[in-house]
């Protein structure tokens, strides 16, 4: 079994080295997105993604109707719908970013809390 | 057969662990006397290991970071209550393990995924086309509980009794899980070696 023990030890060592290398890296964009999909407030992120997708699809539909119509009044109505969709998507994106940065800030607060606790 | 340099490397690592444990005991005593520098050194010495343990247990870097932070806070707050500094590794790992369990419970509630089975999953043999057996992949396929147990046993050189305390399971179960993990890995390696011949 000692051969197996050594192989296990080496494999675990390699894993550890890779994990340690990753440990000190700052949270990237995808990591931040990943963070927002977990935790107590994950439902909000999912809700925003779904709402954003639905709004985007409706926006595309309104755009196609806008170009298909010859009546100016109808075109204006569809343009209003497109405008509303764009505004909604912007709001969703802003809220999404706020949510992501909030989670990152909470993480930093925890780190600070730990540092303060060990220094006072 | 493992070569001599690997054996020497392992002995060196073991001696290093023993030294670190002795140093940790001293740091725990100094911390309990109110020395903040000792406490910082103690946390620096152990935080990486806690993170690696939590990572193996939870399979998520984000969760591992959160759990490690919570565990370190708890260690800081409760260090004064630790009666025997010698037991610091098992005591602190027990805290990390509890935090991991809390995270998993929360996670199960959130994802509505209930996995109460503790069986070791079937591990597919590596592709026979590969000339080198990637034992890391085989380890990755093991259940997180077994992986964390292997971490404690091989990387932290903790005794079976200490691991049993940390995981809150009988010593016999620790032994049987270690044996089973080794057997699974040996079987996969044997099978692959046979196929390659």
Interface residues (C-beta under 8 A of the other chain):
Chain A: X1 X2 X3 X4 X5 X6 X7 X8 X9 X10 X11 X12 X13 X14 X15 X16 X19 X20 X22 X23 X31 X34 X35 X38 X39 X40 X42 X107 X110 X111 X113 X114 X117 X118 X119 X120
Chain B: X1 X2 X6 X7 X10 X36 X39 X40 X43 X48 X51 X52 X55 X56 X60 X61 X62 X63 X65 X66 X69 X70 X72 X73 X76 X77 X107 X110 X135 X136 X138 X139 X150 X151 X154 X155 X181 X182 X185 X186 X189
